[in-house]
Amino acid sequence: MIIIYGGSFDPPHRGHFSIVEKLVQDFPEPKEILIIPNHRSPFKEKKILEIDEIWRLSELTFGSLINDSIRLVDMEIKSESSSYTYDTVLKLTGQYPNESFYLCIGEDSLIGLVQWYEFEKLNELIHSYIILRRTTEAPHILSFPNQEIENKSIVLNNPIWDVSSSKIRNERNLEYAKKWMNPDAFVFLQNQGWFEKNK
């Protein structure tokens, strides 16, 4: 099995790191967990951080987890266009023709999943969806767009962290960022004077 964990990571924080830790705990024998920062989400505005900054921050944030079965993948972030999950999964099926694919999505994206680009084709490529809790504590049941998606979904009972990338980048509060970011990633931004820019 291949687990796909993508996101904007603008910037990455401890909540993102804890998701990967939980995936390792709950799925101890995947062939690979692929952490895939995107270039630009079709659902979000232009990123605040530069692409090379996000890649470096991702290396610093997830670095202690990287091994033979957990990889940081640049296939989306090096693209010049919006990152569509279907395109990514289609490419991965060519690289791993005999593997089943498990796609991580946040519960906040669940209802709109059926409106994703080429969803019907994407759905055919996905063995299971791993649903990441954002606000709904276990054991509360999530709302699914239809029965088919619910039947092929696994809800990850991950810790819910009171942190957001948008708050880090919009407020640029040193103490908040220091609390929620990887220490090396925080220092990287601090050394660039990022917290003083465009406040």
Secondary structure, DSSP 8 states (H G I E B T S, - for coil): -EEEEEE--SS--HHHHHHHHHHHHH-S--SEEEEEE-S--TTS---SS-HHHHHHHHHHHHGGG-SSSEEE--TTTT-SS---HHHHHHHHHHHSTT--EEEEEEGGGTTTGGGSTTHHHHHHH-SEEEEE-SS--TTS----SSHHHHHTEEEE-----S--HHHHHHH--HHHHHHHS-HHHHHHHHHTTGGGTT-
